Amino acid sequence: MAPCFAACPLPPLWGRAPPAPPALSDCLVWSGLQDLSYKDRHWHEACFHCSRCKSSLVDKPFAAKEDQLLCTDCYSHEYSSKCQECGKTIMPGTRKMEYKGSSWHETCFICHRCQQPIGTKSFIPKDGQNFCVPCYEKQYALQCVQCKKPITTGGVTYREQPWHRECFVCTACKKPLSGQRFTSRDEFAYCLNCFCDLYAKKCAGCTNPISGLGGTKYISFEERQWHNDCFNCKKCSLSLVGRGFLTERDDILCPDCGKDI
C-alpha cells in the first residue's frame, strides 16, 4: 500500500465499517481502491484532480508544476505565453512566433501595413510594429536617385540625395566612386582621372593634365599652364618658380639663358 499524495481524508476500504478516519498524513491508497500513480506518487481516483479548478484529471492530459497537477487549461492560463497582439494565451501544442522575448499566435504575427501573415519570412521591426520587407521598403526605405529602387542597407549620400553604392559611379567610365576621391562638374560626378582627361588644362611642359585638386600647385602665364615641377628653363632646366623669366616662342628661359635673345 502507498500513501495518497493528495493527503485526502478518505479512509481505506476494509470490507467493514472503518474506525475513526485516520489523520490526513496517514491516508493510504489500498489495493481495494483504484490506484493512480505518476512519478512514484499515488492518488485515489477521486483525489486525482486539478489543483486549481479541481476538475478530474482521470484519463485527461495534465501538466505538473512544483508538485501540483494542473489541467491543460489552468496550466496554459497560469504559465503559457500571452500573444503580443491579441493578449490571449498561446495554448500548448499550437504554433507560436517568438522575437526578442515576445510571442505571437501564428495567425496574429502579421505585417502592420498589408495585414498578411509573416510566418517564417524576413521582417523588419519599426516603432513597435513588424513589417514584411516589401512593405517596409515601400513605407520607410529611401529610394536610390539612379535606379529608383529602395536602399535597404548602406548607401551613399551625395548632394543630399541617396544612392546605392553600386549606382554611384563615374559619369564617364562608370567605375564606382564610393570610397574613392572624386569631383563634379555641372552636378555630374567624375573620378579624378576622367575629370582631368575631360576638363583639366594641359601642362605646357609635360602635356599631362593639371587637375588643380588636392592642393596641386601650378603656374599660369598667357593662357598657358605648367606644373610647378615643369616650370623650368628650356636650356638649363633651372626652376623658374618665383623667379623672373623670358619667353622665346613657346619656350621659357631663365635670365642668363635668355640674355642673348
TORPAMAR-854347 format. One line per 4 residues: number of its first residue (from 1); for each residue x, y, z of N, C-alpha, C, O. Coordinates in nm, 2 decimals. Layout:
N
NUM	X/Y/Z/X/Y/Z/X/Y/Z/X/Y/Z  ...
end
This chain:
261
1	0.08/-0.12/0.00/0.00/0.00/0.00/0.09/0.12/0.00/0.20/0.12/0.05  0.03/0.23/-0.06/0.11/0.36/-0.07/0.02/0.47/-0.02/-0.10/0.47/-0.04  0.08/0.58/0.04/0.00/0.69/0.08/-0.05/0.77/-0.04/0.02/0.79/-0.14  -0.17/0.82/-0.02/-0.23/0.91/-0.13/-0.16/1.04/-0.12/-0.15/1.11/-0.02
5	-0.10/1.08/-0.24/-0.02/1.21/-0.24/-0.11/1.33/-0.21/-0.05/1.43/-0.17  -0.24/1.32/-0.23/-0.33/1.43/-0.21/-0.36/1.45/-0.06/-0.42/1.54/-0.02  -0.31/1.35/0.03/-0.33/1.36/0.17/-0.48/1.38/0.20/-0.52/1.46/0.28  -0.56/1.29/0.13/-0.71/1.31/0.14/-0.76/1.25/0.27/-0.69/1.17/0.34
9	-0.88/1.29/0.31/-0.94/1.24/0.44/-1.02/1.11/0.42/-1.08/1.06/0.51  -1.02/1.05/0.29/-1.10/0.93/0.27/-1.03/0.81/0.34/-0.91/0.79/0.33  -1.11/0.73/0.42/-1.05/0.61/0.49/-1.03/0.50/0.39/-1.10/0.50/0.28  -0.95/0.41/0.41/-0.93/0.29/0.33/-1.06/0.20/0.34/-1.13/0.20/0.44
13	-1.08/0.12/0.24/-1.19/0.02/0.24/-1.14/-0.11/0.30/-1.06/-0.18/0.24  -1.20/-0.15/0.41/-1.16/-0.27/0.48/-1.27/-0.38/0.46/-1.25/-0.49/0.51  -1.38/-0.35/0.40/-1.49/-0.45/0.39/-1.58/-0.45/0.51/-1.67/-0.53/0.52  -1.56/-0.35/0.60/-1.65/-0.34/0.71/-1.64/-0.19/0.76/-1.56/-0.11/0.71
17	-1.73/-0.16/0.85/-1.73/-0.02/0.89/-1.59/0.02/0.95/-1.54/-0.05/1.04  -1.53/0.12/0.90/-1.40/0.16/0.94/-1.40/0.23/1.08/-1.50/0.28/1.12  -1.29/0.22/1.14/-1.28/0.30/1.27/-1.27/0.45/1.23/-1.30/0.49/1.12  -1.25/0.53/1.33/-1.24/0.68/1.31/-1.14/0.70/1.20/-1.03/0.63/1.19
21	-1.17/0.80/1.11/-1.08/0.83/0.99/-0.93/0.86/1.04/-0.91/0.92/1.14  -0.84/0.81/0.97/-0.70/0.84/1.01/-0.66/0.98/0.98/-0.73/1.05/0.91  -0.55/1.02/1.04/-0.50/1.16/1.01/-0.47/1.17/0.86/-0.44/1.07/0.79  -0.47/1.30/0.81/-0.45/1.32/0.67/-0.32/1.26/0.62/-0.32/1.20/0.51
25	-0.22/1.27/0.70/-0.09/1.22/0.66/-0.08/1.07/0.66/0.01/1.01/0.60  -0.18/1.00/0.72/-0.18/0.86/0.73/-0.27/0.79/0.62/-0.28/0.67/0.61  -0.34/0.88/0.54/-0.44/0.82/0.44/-0.36/0.74/0.34/-0.26/0.79/0.29  -0.40/0.62/0.31/-0.33/0.53/0.22/-0.42/0.49/0.10/-0.54/0.48/0.11
29	-0.35/0.46/-0.01/-0.42/0.40/-0.12/-0.42/0.25/-0.11/-0.31/0.19/-0.12  -0.53/0.19/-0.08/-0.53/0.04/-0.05/-0.56/-0.03/-0.18/-0.60/0.03/-0.28  -0.53/-0.16/-0.18/-0.55/-0.24/-0.30/-0.70/-0.24/-0.34/-0.73/-0.28/-0.45  -0.78/-0.21/-0.24/-0.93/-0.22/-0.27/-0.97/-0.10/-0.35/-1.09/-0.10/-0.41
33	-0.89/0.01/-0.36/-0.93/0.13/-0.43/-0.85/0.14/-0.56/-0.74/0.08/-0.57  -0.90/0.22/-0.66/-0.82/0.23/-0.78/-0.70/0.33/-0.75/-0.71/0.44/-0.70  -0.58/0.28/-0.79/-0.46/0.35/-0.76/-0.41/0.42/-0.88/-0.38/0.35/-0.98  -0.40/0.55/-0.88/-0.35/0.63/-0.99/-0.21/0.68/-0.95/-0.19/0.74/-0.84
37	-0.11/0.66/-1.04/0.03/0.70/-1.00/0.09/0.78/-1.11/0.06/0.77/-1.23  0.19/0.86/-1.06/0.26/0.95/-1.16/0.40/0.98/-1.09/0.40/1.04/-0.98  0.50/0.94/-1.15/0.64/0.96/-1.10/0.65/0.92/-0.95/0.69/1.00/-0.86  0.61/0.79/-0.92/0.62/0.73/-0.79/0.53/0.79/-0.69/0.56/0.78/-0.57
41	0.43/0.87/-0.73/0.34/0.92/-0.64/0.20/0.86/-0.67/0.17/0.82/-0.78  0.12/0.85/-0.57/-0.01/0.78/-0.58/-0.13/0.86/-0.54/-0.12/0.94/-0.44  -0.24/0.84/-0.60/-0.37/0.91/-0.57/-0.49/0.82/-0.57/-0.49/0.72/-0.65  -0.59/0.84/-0.49/-0.72/0.78/-0.51/-0.77/0.84/-0.64/-0.73/0.95/-0.68
45	-0.86/0.77/-0.70/-0.92/0.82/-0.83/-0.99/0.96/-0.80/-0.98/1.05/-0.88  -1.06/0.97/-0.69/-1.14/1.09/-0.66/-1.04/1.20/-0.62/-1.08/1.32/-0.62  -0.92/1.17/-0.58/-0.82/1.28/-0.54/-0.74/1.33/-0.66/-0.67/1.43/-0.65  -0.75/1.26/-0.77/-0.66/1.29/-0.88/-0.73/1.40/-0.97/-0.80/1.37/-1.07
49	-0.71/1.53/-0.92/-0.78/1.64/-0.99/-0.69/1.76/-1.00/-0.58/1.76/-0.94  -0.73/1.86/-1.08/-0.65/1.98/-1.10/-0.64/2.06/-0.97/-0.74/2.08/-0.90  -0.52/2.11/-0.94/-0.50/2.18/-0.81/-0.57/2.32/-0.82/-0.59/2.38/-0.71  -0.60/2.37/-0.94/-0.66/2.50/-0.95/-0.82/2.49/-0.96/-0.89/2.54/-0.87
53	-0.87/2.42/-1.06/-1.01/2.42/-1.08/-1.08/2.30/-1.03/-1.20/2.28/-1.03  -1.00/2.20/-0.97/-1.05/2.08/-0.91/-1.12/1.98/-1.01/-1.18/1.89/-0.96  -1.11/2.01/-1.14/-1.17/1.91/-1.23/-1.08/1.78/-1.23/-0.96/1.79/-1.22  -1.15/1.67/-1.26/-1.08/1.54/-1.26/-0.98/1.53/-1.37/-1.01/1.58/-1.48
57	-0.87/1.47/-1.34/-0.76/1.45/-1.44/-0.76/1.31/-1.49/-0.67/1.27/-1.57  -0.85/1.23/-1.44/-0.85/1.09/-1.48/-0.87/1.08/-1.63/-0.97/1.13/-1.69  -0.78/1.01/-1.70/-0.79/0.99/-1.85/-0.78/1.12/-1.93/-0.83/1.12/-2.04  -0.72/1.22/-1.87/-0.71/1.35/-1.94/-0.56/1.40/-1.93/-0.49/1.36/-1.84
61	-0.52/1.48/-2.03/-0.39/1.53/-2.03/-0.37/1.63/-1.92/-0.47/1.70/-1.88  -0.26/1.63/-1.86/-0.23/1.73/-1.75/-0.08/1.76/-1.75/0.00/1.70/-1.82  -0.05/1.86/-1.67/0.09/1.91/-1.65/0.12/1.92/-1.50/0.03/1.95/-1.42  0.25/1.90/-1.47/0.29/1.91/-1.33/0.38/2.03/-1.32/0.46/2.06/-1.40
65	0.35/2.11/-1.21/0.43/2.23/-1.18/0.45/2.24/-1.03/0.35/2.26/-0.95  0.57/2.23/-0.98/0.60/2.24/-0.84/0.51/2.15/-0.75/0.45/2.20/-0.66  0.51/2.02/-0.78/0.44/1.92/-0.71/0.28/1.94/-0.72/0.21/1.87/-0.65  0.24/2.02/-0.81/0.10/2.04/-0.83/0.06/1.99/-0.97/0.14/2.00/-1.07
69	-0.06/1.92/-0.98/-0.11/1.88/-1.11/-0.21/1.98/-1.16/-0.30/2.02/-1.08  -0.20/2.01/-1.29/-0.29/2.11/-1.34/-0.34/2.06/-1.47/-0.27/1.99/-1.55  -0.47/2.09/-1.50/-0.53/2.05/-1.63/-0.46/2.15/-1.73/-0.40/2.25/-1.70  -0.48/2.11/-1.86/-0.41/2.19/-1.96/-0.46/2.33/-1.97/-0.38/2.43/-2.00
73	-0.59/2.36/-1.94/-0.64/2.49/-1.95/-0.58/2.58/-1.83/-0.53/2.69/-1.86  -0.58/2.52/-1.71/-0.52/2.60/-1.60/-0.38/2.62/-1.62/-0.32/2.73/-1.59  -0.30/2.52/-1.66/-0.16/2.54/-1.68/-0.13/2.64/-1.79/-0.04/2.73/-1.77  -0.21/2.64/-1.89/-0.19/2.74/-2.00/-0.21/2.88/-1.95/-0.13/2.97/-1.98
77	-0.33/2.90/-1.88/-0.36/3.04/-1.84/-0.26/3.08/-1.73/-0.23/3.20/-1.72  -0.20/2.99/-1.66/-0.11/3.03/-1.55/0.03/3.05/-1.60/0.10/3.14/-1.55  0.08/2.97/-1.69/0.22/2.97/-1.72/0.25/2.99/-1.87/0.37/3.02/-1.90  0.16/2.97/-1.96/0.19/2.98/-2.10/0.21/3.12/-2.14/0.16/3.22/-2.07
81	0.27/3.14/-2.26/0.30/3.28/-2.31/0.17/3.34/-2.35/0.07/3.27/-2.39  0.16/3.48/-2.35/0.05/3.55/-2.39/0.09/3.62/-2.53/0.20/3.66/-2.55  -0.01/3.62/-2.62/0.02/3.67/-2.75/0.03/3.83/-2.74/-0.05/3.89/-2.68  0.14/3.88/-2.80/0.17/4.02/-2.80/0.06/4.10/-2.87/0.04/4.22/-2.84
85	-0.01/4.04/-2.97/-0.11/4.11/-3.05/-0.25/4.11/-2.98/-0.30/4.21/-2.96  -0.30/3.99/-2.95/-0.44/3.98/-2.91/-0.44/3.97/-2.75/-0.55/3.98/-2.70  -0.33/3.94/-2.69/-0.33/3.93/-2.54/-0.38/3.79/-2.49/-0.38/3.78/-2.37  -0.42/3.70/-2.57/-0.47/3.58/-2.53/-0.36/3.47/-2.51/-0.25/3.49/-2.56
89	-0.39/3.37/-2.43/-0.30/3.27/-2.41/-0.26/3.19/-2.53/-0.35/3.16/-2.61  -0.14/3.16/-2.55/-0.09/3.07/-2.66/-0.09/2.93/-2.60/0.00/2.89/-2.53  -0.19/2.85/-2.64/-0.21/2.72/-2.59/-0.10/2.62/-2.63/-0.04/2.63/-2.74  -0.06/2.53/-2.54/0.05/2.43/-2.57/0.01/2.35/-2.69/-0.11/2.32/-2.71
93	0.10/2.32/-2.78/0.08/2.24/-2.90/0.04/2.33/-3.02/0.04/2.27/-3.13  0.02/2.46/-3.00/-0.01/2.54/-3.11/0.12/2.62/-3.15/0.20/2.64/-3.07  0.13/2.65/-3.28/0.25/2.72/-3.33/0.25/2.86/-3.28/0.15/2.93/-3.28  0.37/2.91/-3.24/0.38/3.05/-3.20/0.51/3.10/-3.26/0.60/3.03/-3.29
97	0.51/3.23/-3.27/0.62/3.30/-3.32/0.69/3.38/-3.21/0.61/3.45/-3.13  0.82/3.38/-3.20/0.89/3.45/-3.09/0.99/3.54/-3.15/1.06/3.51/-3.25  1.01/3.66/-3.09/1.11/3.76/-3.13/1.14/3.85/-3.01/1.05/3.92/-2.96  1.27/3.85/-2.96/1.32/3.93/-2.86/1.23/3.92/-2.73/1.19/4.03/-2.68
101	1.19/3.80/-2.69/1.12/3.78/-2.57/0.97/3.80/-2.58/0.90/3.77/-2.48  0.92/3.83/-2.69/0.77/3.84/-2.72/0.72/3.73/-2.80/0.80/3.67/-2.88  0.60/3.69/-2.78/0.54/3.58/-2.85/0.41/3.62/-2.92/0.34/3.71/-2.87  0.38/3.55/-3.03/0.25/3.58/-3.10/0.19/3.44/-3.14/0.26/3.35/-3.17
105	0.06/3.44/-3.15/0.00/3.33/-3.23/0.04/3.34/-3.37/0.07/3.45/-3.42  0.05/3.23/-3.44/0.10/3.23/-3.58/0.01/3.32/-3.67/0.06/3.39/-3.76  -0.12/3.32/-3.64/-0.22/3.40/-3.72/-0.22/3.55/-3.68/-0.27/3.63/-3.75  -0.16/3.58/-3.56/-0.15/3.72/-3.51/-0.02/3.79/-3.56/-0.01/3.91/-3.55
109	0.07/3.71/-3.60/0.21/3.77/-3.64/0.20/3.81/-3.78/0.23/3.74/-3.87  0.15/3.93/-3.80/0.12/3.98/-3.94/0.19/4.11/-3.96/0.23/4.18/-3.87  0.20/4.15/-4.09/0.26/4.28/-4.13/0.17/4.39/-4.09/0.05/4.38/-4.12  0.22/4.49/-4.03/0.13/4.60/-3.98/0.07/4.68/-4.10/-0.03/4.74/-4.09
113	0.14/4.67/-4.21/0.09/4.75/-4.33/-0.01/4.67/-4.42/-0.12/4.72/-4.44  0.03/4.55/-4.46/-0.06/4.48/-4.55/-0.14/4.38/-4.48/-0.23/4.32/-4.54  -0.12/4.36/-4.35/-0.20/4.27/-4.27/-0.19/4.12/-4.31/-0.28/4.04/-4.28  -0.09/4.08/-4.38/-0.07/3.95/-4.43/0.02/3.87/-4.33/0.12/3.94/-4.27
117	0.00/3.74/-4.30/0.09/3.67/-4.21/0.23/3.67/-4.25/0.26/3.66/-4.37  0.32/3.70/-4.16/0.46/3.70/-4.19/0.52/3.56/-4.19/0.61/3.53/-4.27  0.47/3.47/-4.10/0.52/3.34/-4.10/0.68/3.33/-4.07/0.73/3.40/-3.98  0.74/3.26/-4.16/0.89/3.24/-4.14/0.97/3.34/-4.24/1.09/3.32/-4.25
121	0.89/3.43/-4.30/0.96/3.52/-4.40/1.04/3.63/-4.32/1.01/3.65/-4.20  1.13/3.69/-4.38/1.20/3.80/-4.32/1.11/3.92/-4.29/1.01/3.95/-4.36  1.14/3.99/-4.18/1.06/4.10/-4.14/1.15/4.21/-4.08/1.26/4.18/-4.04  1.10/4.33/-4.07/1.17/4.44/-4.01/1.09/4.51/-3.90/0.98/4.56/-3.94
125	1.13/4.52/-3.78/1.06/4.59/-3.67/1.08/4.74/-3.68/1.19/4.78/-3.71  0.97/4.81/-3.66/0.98/4.96/-3.66/0.88/5.02/-3.57/0.76/5.00/-3.58  0.93/5.09/-3.47/0.84/5.16/-3.37/0.74/5.07/-3.31/0.62/5.10/-3.30  0.78/4.95/-3.27/0.69/4.85/-3.20/0.60/4.77/-3.30/0.52/4.69/-3.25
129	0.61/4.79/-3.43/0.54/4.72/-3.52/0.63/4.64/-3.61/0.74/4.67/-3.63  0.57/4.53/-3.67/0.65/4.44/-3.76/0.60/4.46/-3.90/0.48/4.47/-3.93  0.70/4.47/-3.99/0.67/4.49/-4.13/0.73/4.38/-4.22/0.85/4.34/-4.19  0.66/4.32/-4.32/0.73/4.24/-4.41/0.83/4.33/-4.49/0.81/4.45/-4.50
133	0.93/4.27/-4.55/1.03/4.35/-4.62/0.98/4.44/-4.73/1.01/4.56/-4.73  0.89/4.39/-4.82/0.84/4.48/-4.92/0.76/4.60/-4.87/0.78/4.71/-4.92  0.68/4.58/-4.77/0.60/4.69/-4.71/0.70/4.79/-4.64/0.67/4.91/-4.65  0.80/4.74/-4.57/0.89/4.83/-4.51/0.96/4.92/-4.61/0.98/5.04/-4.59
137	1.00/4.86/-4.72/1.07/4.93/-4.82/0.98/5.04/-4.88/1.03/5.15/-4.91  0.86/5.00/-4.90/0.76/5.10/-4.96/0.74/5.22/-4.87/0.73/5.33/-4.92  0.73/5.19/-4.74/0.69/5.29/-4.65/0.81/5.37/-4.59/0.80/5.49/-4.57  0.92/5.31/-4.57/1.03/5.37/-4.50/1.16/5.39/-4.57/1.24/5.48/-4.55
141	1.19/5.29/-4.66/1.33/5.29/-4.72/1.34/5.41/-4.82/1.25/5.45/-4.89  1.46/5.46/-4.82/1.50/5.57/-4.92/1.50/5.51/-5.06/1.54/5.39/-5.08  1.47/5.59/-5.16/1.48/5.54/-5.30/1.61/5.60/-5.36/1.64/5.71/-5.36  1.68/5.51/-5.43/1.80/5.55/-5.50/1.77/5.64/-5.61/1.68/5.62/-5.69
145	1.85/5.75/-5.62/1.83/5.85/-5.73/1.85/5.79/-5.86/1.78/5.83/-5.96  1.94/5.70/-5.87/1.98/5.64/-6.00/1.88/5.54/-6.05/1.82/5.55/-6.16  1.85/5.43/-5.97/1.77/5.32/-6.02/1.63/5.32/-5.96/1.54/5.24/-6.01  1.60/5.41/-5.87/1.47/5.43/-5.81/1.42/5.32/-5.73/1.30/5.31/-5.69
149	1.51/5.23/-5.69/1.48/5.11/-5.61/1.51/5.14/-5.46/1.60/5.23/-5.43  1.45/5.07/-5.36/1.48/5.10/-5.22/1.62/5.07/-5.18/1.68/4.98/-5.24  1.67/5.15/-5.09/1.80/5.13/-5.03/1.78/5.07/-4.89/1.74/5.14/-4.80  1.81/4.94/-4.88/1.78/4.87/-4.76/1.90/4.87/-4.66/1.88/4.87/-4.54
153	2.02/4.87/-4.71/2.14/4.87/-4.63/2.24/4.96/-4.69/2.25/4.97/-4.81  2.32/5.03/-4.61/2.43/5.11/-4.66/2.38/5.22/-4.74/2.28/5.29/-4.70  2.44/5.24/-4.85/2.40/5.36/-4.94/2.50/5.47/-4.93/2.58/5.48/-4.84  2.49/5.57/-5.02/2.58/5.68/-5.03/2.49/5.81/-5.04/2.39/5.81/-5.11
157	2.53/5.91/-4.97/2.45/6.04/-4.99/2.54/6.14/-5.06/2.66/6.17/-5.02  2.50/6.19/-5.17/2.57/6.29/-5.25/2.48/6.40/-5.29/2.37/6.38/-5.34  2.51/6.53/-5.25/2.43/6.64/-5.27/2.29/6.62/-5.21/2.19/6.66/-5.27  2.29/6.56/-5.09/2.17/6.54/-5.01/2.07/6.45/-5.08/1.96/6.45/-5.05
161	2.12/6.36/-5.17/2.04/6.26/-5.23/2.10/6.12/-5.21/2.22/6.11/-5.21  2.01/6.02/-5.19/2.06/5.88/-5.16/2.09/5.80/-5.29/2.02/5.82/-5.39  2.19/5.72/-5.28/2.23/5.63/-5.39/2.27/5.50/-5.33/2.32/5.49/-5.22  2.24/5.39/-5.41/2.31/5.26/-5.38/2.46/5.28/-5.41/2.50/5.36/-5.49
165	2.54/5.21/-5.33/2.69/5.22/-5.36/2.72/5.18/-5.50/2.80/5.24/-5.57  2.65/5.08/-5.55/2.68/5.03/-5.68/2.63/5.12/-5.79/2.67/5.11/-5.91  2.54/5.21/-5.75/2.48/5.30/-5.85/2.56/5.44/-5.86/2.54/5.51/-5.95  2.64/5.46/-5.75/2.71/5.59/-5.75/2.84/5.57/-5.82/2.94/5.53/-5.76
169	2.84/5.60/-5.95/2.96/5.57/-6.04/3.00/5.70/-6.11/2.93/5.80/-6.12  3.12/5.69/-6.17/3.17/5.80/-6.25/3.09/5.82/-6.38/3.05/5.72/-6.44  3.05/5.94/-6.41/2.97/5.97/-6.52/3.03/5.92/-6.65/2.96/5.88/-6.75  3.16/5.92/-6.66/3.23/5.89/-6.78/3.27/5.74/-6.79/3.23/5.67/-6.89
173	3.35/5.69/-6.70/3.39/5.55/-6.71/3.31/5.45/-6.63/3.33/5.33/-6.65  3.21/5.49/-6.55/3.12/5.41/-6.48/3.18/5.33/-6.37/3.12/5.23/-6.32  3.30/5.36/-6.33/3.36/5.29/-6.22/3.30/5.34/-6.09/3.27/5.46/-6.08  3.28/5.26/-5.98/3.22/5.30/-5.86/3.31/5.41/-5.79/3.43/5.41/-5.79
177	3.24/5.51/-5.74/3.31/5.62/-5.67/3.31/5.61/-5.52/3.38/5.69/-5.45  3.23/5.52/-5.47/3.22/5.50/-5.32/3.36/5.47/-5.26/3.42/5.37/-5.30  3.40/5.55/-5.17/3.53/5.53/-5.11/3.65/5.58/-5.19/3.76/5.57/-5.14  3.62/5.64/-5.30/3.73/5.70/-5.39/3.72/5.85/-5.39/3.61/5.91/-5.37
181	3.83/5.91/-5.42/3.83/6.06/-5.44/3.76/6.09/-5.58/3.78/6.02/-5.68  3.67/6.19/-5.57/3.60/6.23/-5.70/3.57/6.38/-5.69/3.59/6.44/-5.59  3.53/6.43/-5.81/3.49/6.57/-5.81/3.37/6.58/-5.91/3.32/6.47/-5.96  3.32/6.69/-5.93/3.19/6.71/-6.01/3.20/6.83/-6.10/3.28/6.92/-6.08
185	3.12/6.82/-6.20/3.11/6.93/-6.30/2.97/6.93/-6.35/2.92/6.82/-6.39  2.90/7.04/-6.34/2.76/7.05/-6.38/2.67/6.95/-6.31/2.58/6.89/-6.37  2.70/6.93/-6.18/2.63/6.83/-6.09/2.65/6.69/-6.13/2.58/6.60/-6.07  2.74/6.66/-6.22/2.77/6.52/-6.25/2.91/6.48/-6.18/3.00/6.56/-6.18
189	2.91/6.36/-6.13/3.03/6.32/-6.05/3.13/6.24/-6.15/3.08/6.17/-6.23  3.26/6.27/-6.13/3.36/6.21/-6.21/3.47/6.16/-6.12/3.50/6.22/-6.02  3.53/6.05/-6.16/3.66/6.01/-6.09/3.76/6.11/-6.13/3.75/6.18/-6.24  3.87/6.12/-6.06/3.97/6.22/-6.09/4.04/6.20/-6.23/4.06/6.30/-6.30
193	4.06/6.08/-6.27/4.12/6.05/-6.40/4.03/6.10/-6.51/4.08/6.17/-6.60  3.91/6.07/-6.50/3.82/6.11/-6.61/3.80/6.26/-6.61/3.79/6.33/-6.72  3.79/6.32/-6.49/3.77/6.47/-6.49/3.89/6.54/-6.55/3.88/6.63/-6.62  4.01/6.49/-6.51/4.13/6.55/-6.57/4.14/6.54/-6.72/4.17/6.63/-6.79
197	4.11/6.42/-6.77/4.11/6.39/-6.91/4.01/6.48/-6.99/4.04/6.52/-7.10  3.90/6.50/-6.93/3.79/6.57/-7.00/3.80/6.72/-6.98/3.77/6.80/-7.08  3.84/6.77/-6.87/3.82/6.91/-6.84/3.95/6.99/-6.79/3.96/7.11/-6.80  4.05/6.91/-6.74/4.16/6.98/-6.69/4.25/7.04/-6.80/4.26/6.99/-6.91
201	4.32/7.15/-6.77/4.41/7.21/-6.86/4.54/7.13/-6.87/4.57/7.05/-6.78  4.61/7.13/-6.98/4.73/7.05/-7.00/4.85/7.14/-6.98/4.86/7.25/-7.01  4.95/7.07/-6.91/5.07/7.14/-6.88/5.15/7.17/-7.01/5.17/7.08/-7.10  5.20/7.29/-7.03/5.27/7.33/-7.14/5.41/7.26/-7.15/5.48/7.25/-7.25
205	5.45/7.21/-7.03/5.58/7.14/-7.03/5.57/6.99/-7.06/5.64/6.94/-7.15  5.49/6.91/-6.98/5.48/6.77/-7.00/5.35/6.72/-7.07/5.34/6.61/-7.11  5.26/6.81/-7.10/5.13/6.79/-7.17/5.04/6.71/-7.09/4.93/6.68/-7.14  5.07/6.67/-6.97/4.97/6.59/-6.88/4.87/6.69/-6.82/4.90/6.81/-6.81
209	4.76/6.64/-6.78/4.65/6.73/-6.72/4.70/6.79/-6.59/4.78/6.73/-6.51  4.66/6.91/-6.57/4.68/6.98/-6.44/4.54/6.98/-6.37/4.45/7.06/-6.40  4.53/6.90/-6.27/4.40/6.88/-6.20/4.36/7.00/-6.11/4.25/7.04/-6.11  4.46/7.05/-6.05/4.44/7.16/-5.95/4.37/7.11/-5.83/4.32/7.19/-5.74
213	4.35/6.98/-5.81/4.28/6.92/-5.70/4.38/6.88/-5.59/4.50/6.85/-5.62  4.33/6.88/-5.47/4.42/6.83/-5.36/4.54/6.92/-5.33/4.64/6.87/-5.28  4.53/7.05/-5.36/4.64/7.14/-5.33/4.75/7.14/-5.44/4.85/7.20/-5.41  4.72/7.08/-5.55/4.82/7.08/-5.66/4.85/7.22/-5.70/4.76/7.30/-5.74
217	4.98/7.26/-5.70/5.02/7.39/-5.74/5.06/7.40/-5.89/5.12/7.30/-5.94  5.03/7.51/-5.96/5.07/7.52/-6.10/5.09/7.67/-6.13/5.05/7.76/-6.05  5.16/7.69/-6.24/5.19/7.83/-6.28/5.11/7.86/-6.41/5.09/7.77/-6.50  5.05/7.98/-6.42/4.97/8.02/-6.53/5.03/8.15/-6.59/5.06/8.24/-6.52
221	5.05/8.15/-6.73/5.10/8.26/-6.79/5.05/8.27/-6.94/5.08/8.18/-7.01  4.98/8.38/-6.97/4.93/8.40/-7.10/4.86/8.27/-7.16/4.90/8.22/-7.26  4.76/8.23/-7.09/4.68/8.12/-7.13/4.75/7.99/-7.14/4.70/7.89/-7.19  4.87/7.98/-7.08/4.94/7.85/-7.07/4.96/7.82/-6.92/4.97/7.91/-6.84
225	4.96/7.69/-6.89/4.98/7.65/-6.75/5.09/7.54/-6.75/5.12/7.47/-6.84  5.16/7.54/-6.63/5.27/7.44/-6.61/5.25/7.39/-6.46/5.21/7.46/-6.37  5.28/7.26/-6.45/5.30/7.21/-6.32/5.42/7.28/-6.25/5.51/7.33/-6.33  5.42/7.30/-6.13/5.53/7.36/-6.06/5.66/7.30/-6.10/5.76/7.37/-6.12
229	5.66/7.16/-6.10/5.79/7.09/-6.13/5.83/7.10/-6.28/5.94/7.07/-6.32  5.73/7.15/-6.36/5.76/7.16/-6.51/5.80/7.30/-6.55/5.84/7.32/-6.66  5.79/7.39/-6.46/5.81/7.53/-6.49/5.96/7.56/-6.48/6.01/7.62/-6.38  6.04/7.51/-6.58/6.19/7.52/-6.58/6.24/7.59/-6.70/6.17/7.59/-6.81
233	6.36/7.64/-6.70/6.43/7.70/-6.81/6.45/7.59/-6.92/6.49/7.48/-6.89  6.41/7.62/-7.04/6.42/7.53/-7.15/6.56/7.48/-7.17/6.59/7.37/-7.22  6.66/7.57/-7.15/6.80/7.53/-7.18/6.88/7.47/-7.06/6.93/7.36/-7.08  6.87/7.53/-6.94/6.95/7.48/-6.83/6.87/7.41/-6.73/6.92/7.36/-6.63
237	6.73/7.40/-6.75/6.64/7.33/-6.66/6.63/7.39/-6.52/6.58/7.32/-6.43  6.68/7.51/-6.50/6.67/7.58/-6.37/6.52/7.60/-6.34/6.45/7.65/-6.43  6.47/7.57/-6.22/6.34/7.60/-6.18/6.31/7.75/-6.19/6.39/7.83/-6.13  6.20/7.79/-6.25/6.17/7.94/-6.26/6.06/7.98/-6.17/6.01/8.09/-6.17
241	6.02/7.89/-6.08/5.91/7.92/-5.98/5.96/8.03/-5.89/6.06/8.01/-5.82  5.89/8.14/-5.89/5.93/8.25/-5.80/6.05/8.34/-5.86/6.10/8.42/-5.79  6.09/8.31/-5.98/6.20/8.38/-6.04/6.15/8.46/-6.17/6.04/8.43/-6.22  6.23/8.55/-6.21/6.20/8.62/-6.34/6.23/8.52/-6.45/6.32/8.44/-6.44
245	6.17/8.54/-6.57/6.20/8.46/-6.68/6.17/8.53/-6.81/6.10/8.64/-6.81  6.21/8.47/-6.92/6.19/8.53/-7.05/6.12/8.43/-7.14/6.13/8.31/-7.11  6.06/8.47/-7.24/5.99/8.37/-7.33/6.05/8.39/-7.47/6.08/8.49/-7.52  6.07/8.27/-7.53/6.11/8.27/-7.67/6.02/8.17/-7.75/6.03/8.05/-7.73
249	5.92/8.23/-7.82/5.82/8.15/-7.88/5.74/8.07/-7.77/5.68/8.13/-7.68  5.75/7.93/-7.78/5.68/7.86/-7.67/5.76/7.82/-7.56/5.72/7.75/-7.46  5.89/7.86/-7.56/5.98/7.83/-7.45/5.99/7.93/-7.35/5.97/8.05/-7.37  6.03/7.89/-7.23/6.06/7.99/-7.12/6.21/7.97/-7.08/6.26/7.86/-7.08
253	6.27/8.08/-7.05/6.42/8.08/-7.03/6.45/8.16/-6.90/6.38/8.26/-6.87  6.55/8.12/-6.83/6.60/8.20/-6.72/6.67/8.32/-6.78/6.71/8.32/-6.89  6.69/8.43/-6.70/6.75/8.55/-6.75/6.89/8.53/-6.81/6.92/8.59/-6.90  6.97/8.43/-6.75/7.10/8.41/-6.80/7.09/8.34/-6.94/7.17/8.39/-7.03
257	7.01/8.24/-6.96/7.00/8.18/-7.09/6.93/8.26/-7.19/6.95/8.24/-7.31  6.85/8.36/-7.15/6.78/8.44/-7.24/6.84/8.57/-7.27/6.78/8.66/-7.34  6.96/8.60/-7.22/7.02/8.73/-7.24/7.06/8.76/-7.38/7.08/8.87/-7.42  7.08/8.65/-7.45/7.13/8.67/-7.59/7.02/8.68/-7.69/7.04/8.69/-7.81
261	6.89/8.66/-7.65/6.78/8.66/-7.75/6.74/8.80/-7.78/6.65/8.82/-7.87
end
